[in-house]
Amino acid sequence: MTVKTEAARGTLTYSKMRGMVAILIAFMKQRRMGLNDFIQKIANNSYACKHPEVQSILKISQPQEPELMNANPSPPPSPSQQINLGPSSNPHAKPSDFHFLKVIGKGSFGKVLLARHKAEEAFYAVKVLQKKAILKKKEEKHIMSERNVLLKNVKHPFLVGLHFSFQTADKLYFVLDYINGGELFYHLQRERCFLEPRARFYAAEIASALGYLHSLNIVYRDLKPENILLDSQGHIVLTDFGLCKENIEHNGTTSTFCGTPEYLAPEVLHKQPYDRTVDWWCLGAVLYEMLYGLPPFYSRNTAEMYDNILNKPLQLKPNITNSARHLLEGLLQKDRTKRLGAKEDFLEIKNHIFFSLINWDDLINKKITPPFNPNVSGPSDLRHFDPEFTEEPVPNSIGRSPDSILVTASVKEAAEAFLGFSYAPPMDSFL
């Protein structure tokens, strides 16, 4: 049996098709792993480690920002090392204020749950993080950064909003906008790729969100389809700000090795200082994936993928417009100083011919009808969430505070490490 495909140069045999499916499955599983776990996995692969590029990349035992990439267990910080996450404006919020209904996502440090506030009857996505897991991997600063960025998101329509946060002795709770149109990754899995008008619409809304973050001197650093959600109407909502880097002014740089393997820019792989143009590289990679179905330099072999990112010229098939080709070439420019966005940041992307059909004022005001409607019937419609999550039982511990008698010394130390985490918006924000 043969299957005709537009992407193939001829025919695709059944055995080859099965091979492609295997690659895609491996690709999807790999992407659900965090970078830390992924690096640990390839570090244990003797074949991959022999590749010189991989050997260079894996020399990260002494990164400039030591809280990253350190998987070794460590004791909780001493009082002098405590991270203060800001003023505690909502000390009375507690897990029992919510009915926790379904698991809708999972991460390195906890779960995201659909929850209904008992008093307000409003639905939220509540991100519940285990303090001990955060402390074990020395990720307190990232949690602080995520919370700080969330507090600044209230003014942009394509960034998920934080309603309030609170904590118990052993857990942190982010109470976020509930977005149930599904991950962009989920829709790409189902449809393989998007037509150019749909990809343009998503890319424009993503670029608008990134431009806003850059205006606040924040570099996002982890743009990928898993972190891009669709709301109930089909608009983009960017989420997961754990790898954001604050206080990166225009022409400012940072040098932490972080991100997701398929989307790492060449300068990050080279462990060179990088700036906000790293986000425009990632936008190019996501746009490429929307148009072609896989990231631009993807290989099942990690060493080969990294070598492709660093050395392989960008190859574009002829089934896209010249303006799309020109944009991808600009965004996926290996030299960051020549990359689109290097001079005038978002303004360069905004003015590119590929986006000439976009009215940016209408876009920011959500006056452009999205090209795809998720058609969700209400908050309880979970059709666009992975059953891997929604079929998992909600842990009983999520909705209650630990019994004070049973709180261990380590839990008490964890509690002290996150003083001031709780947050509620000022009253005038509701007026």
N, C-alpha and C positions, 0 to 999 in steps of 0.2 A: 504494500500500500504506500502511495506517495501523497504528500499534501503540498499543494502549491502555496507559496508564501511570497509576499512582496519583498520581504527582507532577504530572502535567500537568492542566491545566484543560480536558479534552476529549480530543482526539486528537493524536497526534504523527506528522507526515508523515515519509516516508523521508528527505527532504532535511534536515528539522529534526533527525532522529535522527543523521544524518551530521555535522551541525554540532555536536551535543552531544558526539559521539565525538571530534571534532577538538579541542574545548575541553578534554575530559578528558585527551587525549594531551598537549596543550600544558601543562596543569596538572601532569601527572606529570613531564614533562621539566624544567619550571621548578623543581619542588621538589627535584630532584636536584642543582641548582646550589647552591653556597654563597652566603650573603648578599653577600659581597664581590663575587663574580662577577656576581651578579644586579643589584646596585646599579650596577656598571660598565656592564652591558648597558642598563639603562634610562637611565643618564646619557648614553648615546650615541643615545638615541631622541629626536629633536627634538620629536615630538608630545607624548610623555609629559612631557618636561621643561617644557612650557608650562603644565602644570597647577600652580596655586599650592601645593597640598599637597605635590606631588612636589618642587617647587623648595625648599620648606622642609626636607623630609626629606634632600635631597641636599646640604644645606649642612653637610657633615660633614668638611670638610678639617682641622678642628682639634678633634677629639673630646677629652674630658677624659682618656680612657685611650688614648694615641696608638698603642698597639700594634694597636688594632682599625682595620679599614677602610683600612689603608694598603697599597696594592697596589704602591707604588713600590719597586724593588729597593734594597737597602741593604747596606752592607758588614757582615761579621760583627762582633759587639761586641768592644771592646777588653777586655783582661784585667780592667779595673776594672768592666766592665759584665756580666761573666759571670753566668749564672744557675746557682746551685747547687741542684740538685734533691733534695738530701738525702743521707743516708749511703749509701755503696756497700757493700751487704752481700752481693752476689753477683757478684764480679768475674770469676768463672771461666765463667759462662754464655756461650755463643756460638752463632751460627746453625747450625753443623754439629751441634749437639745434637738437631736436629729434622729430620724428613722433612717438607718443605712439599708438601702434596698438591693443594690447590685454592685458587683465588682465590674468596673468598666475599663480598668487599665492596671498595669503593674510596672514597677521600676526597680532600681537597685536597692532602694531603701524602704519600699513600702508599696501601697496600693492606692488607686484612685477609685472612689466609690460614688455612685449616684445616691444622693441623700435628700430627704425632705425635711425642712425645718419644721418642727412640731408647732410652734407658735405662729410662724409666718405662712405656713403651707407652701413655701417657695421651694423649688428644686435647685440643688447645687451639685457641683462636682467637688467632692472633698478629698484632697490629697493627704493621706495619712502616712507619715514617715516615722521609722523607728530610730530613736535617738542613738541607741547603742550601735546600730549599723553605720550611722553617719560618723560617729566618733571613731569607730574602728578603722574607717578609711580616711579619717582626717578631712572630712568634707564640710565642716562647720561653716567655713568661709563661703562655700558655694551656696549653702542654704541661706546665709545672710544675703548674698548677692541676688539670689532668686527672689527673695522677699522684697528687697529694696527695688528691684526692677519692676516687680508686680505693683508696687505702690505708685509707680510712675506711669502705669499703663492706662490710667482711667480716662485719658483724653483721646485715645486712638481706637477706631472701630475694629481694627483687624488684629488686636492684641487681647488675649484673655485677661479678664479683670479679677482682682482679688477683692472680695467683699469684707472678710476679716480673717484673722488667724488666731489660734489659741494653742495651748499645750497642756498635756498632763505630765506626770512624772516621767513617763517613758516614751511619749509620742508627741509629734508636732502635727498640727492640722491646718492646712490651707483651705479656706472655703472660697471656691472659684466659680466663675460662670460655668453653667452646664451647657455644653456644646454637643449636640447629638446627630450631626450630619455625617460623622465618620472621618477617619484620618484620610488625608490625600493618598497615603500609601495603600489603604484599604481599597480605594476606588481604582487606583492604578493596577493593583493586583487583579481586580475583576475585569478591567477593560484593556489592559496591557499598555495602551498609550492614549493620548487625547488628540483631537483635531486642533489645529493651530489657534483658531479663535478662542477655544476654551483654555488652552495653555496660556495664551496672551492675557486673558482676564485674570487667571490665578497669579501669573507672574507679576502683573501690575499691582494687585493687592498686596502680595508679599513684599515687593519692592517698596511700596508705600509704608508698610510696617517697619521694614529695615531702615528706611530713611528717617523715620520718626525716632527710632532707637538711636541712630547715629547723631541726630540733633541733640540728644540728651547725653552724648559722649559715651554711649553704650555699644559695644560690639557683641553681636549675638553668638557667633562662633559655632552654632550647631544646627544650621538649617538643613532639614531633610524632610521627606514626605511624612514620616511618622510624627513630626512635631508641628505639622500643618493640618488643622482641622477644618471641616466645613460646618457652618452653622445650619440651622433648620431651613434657611432660605437658599443656602449654597454659597455664602460669602466665606472668605478665608478668615481663620482665627489662628494666629501664631501662639504656641504654648511652650511650656518647659524652658525656663530661663536659668537653669542651673549652671550652664557654662558661660553665661554672659560675663563680660568683663567691663567693669565700670571705669569712668574717668579716663577714657581714651579720647583725648582731644584731637582736633584735625591735625594730621601728620604725626600723631602720637602712635607708639607701637607697644606691643607686648610680645612675649616669647614662649608662653606655655604650650606644651605639646598636648593638645586636646581636640576633640571633635569626633566624628564618625568616619571610619576608614575610607569608605567610598567617596567621601566629600572633602577629604583633607587637601588643602591647597599646597602647591609645591613648596612654598616658603615655610609652611608648617612642618612638612616632611623633612626639609633641610634643617629644621630647628633654627631658622633665622628669625630675627624680629619681624613681626607682621603688624598690619594695621587694619582699619575697617574694610579695606578692599577684600579681605578674606571672606566677608559676607557676600560680596558680588561674585566671587568665584563660586560659592555655594549656590547662589541664585542661578548661575549658568548651569551648574550640574543638575539642579532640580528641573530647570526648563528643558534641558537635554533629555532627562529621564521622562518628562511628561510627553515629549515628542517622539522618543524612540523606545521607551520601555525599560531601559537600564541606564545607570549612570555612565558618563562619557568614557571613562577609562576602566570600566569594570572587568575584572577577571576573577574566576573562581580561585586561582592561585594568588595568594596575598602578595607574595614577593613580586610577581609579574604585574599585579595591579599597581603597586607602589612605583615600580619601574616605569609603567605606562604614564602615571601622573607626572613623574619627573621628566621623562625623556620622549615619550611618544607624541608625535604631532596630532593635533585634533583632527579627527576624520568625521566628515559630515556627509551623510547620504543625500542624494539629490531630491528627496521628497518633501523638502521644506522651502519656503520662500527665501528670496535673497536677503530680505530684511531680517528674518529669523537667523539665517546663516551668519550675517554680519554681527548680530547681537551676541550669538554664542561665541564667535571668534573673539569678540571684545571682552566678554565676561570670563572666558576660559583661557585668557592670556597668561602664560606661565610666569612672565615677568610682571610682578605686581605694580611696578612703577609705570608700566604701559597698559595696564588693565583698564577697562572701561570703569569709570568711577574714581580713578586715582586722583584726578584733579579737582573735580567739583562734586564728587560723591553722588548722591541720589539725583541731582539735577541732570547729570549726564545720562543716567538710565532713563529718567523721565522724558528727556528730549530725543531719545533714540527713535529712528524712523519706524521701528517695529511697534512702538506704542503710539504712533501718530493717530490711530483710530480711537484712542482712549481720551475721554474728557476727564481729566484728573480731579476737577472739582466735583463732578457727578460721581466719580469713583469713591472719593472719600466720604461723600454723603449717602452712599449706598443707593444712588439713583439709577445705576446700571443693573438691569436684570441679569442675575447670574445665568450662565449657559446650562447649568445643571441644577435641578431642584431635588434634594434628597427625599422629599415627600414624606417626612416624618409626621405621624398623626398626633404626637404630643410627647411629653417628657418620658413616658413609659415605653415609647417606641425605641427599641434597642437594635433594630435590624442592621444598623451600620457599625455595630460594635462586634469585635471578634468573639465568637462563642467560647473561645478558650478562656476569656475573662468572665463573661456574663454567666456561664454555667458553673463557675466556681462559687462555693458557699461563702457568705459574708462571715468573717471571723467574729465570734462573740466579743473578743477583746477590743474590737474597733470602737464599739459604742459605749464603752464604760471606762471609768478611771480605775487605776489599780488600787486594790485595797491597801490602805495605809499601813496595815500590819504586815502585809506581804512585800512591801517595797524594800528591795535589797539595797545594800550600800552602793552597788554599781549604778542602780537606777537613780538613786539620789544624786550621785555625781553627775549623771547624764542630765538630770533636771537642772542642776546648777550651771551647766555649760550653755544653756539657752535662755538666760535671764533676759526678760524684755521682749521675747518673741511675739507675744500676743499683740494684736492690732485690731482696731476698729476705726473706720473713717470718721473724721470730724463731722459734727452735726450739720455744719453748713454745706457739706457736700451733698446732702439730701434735699436741700432747698432749691 
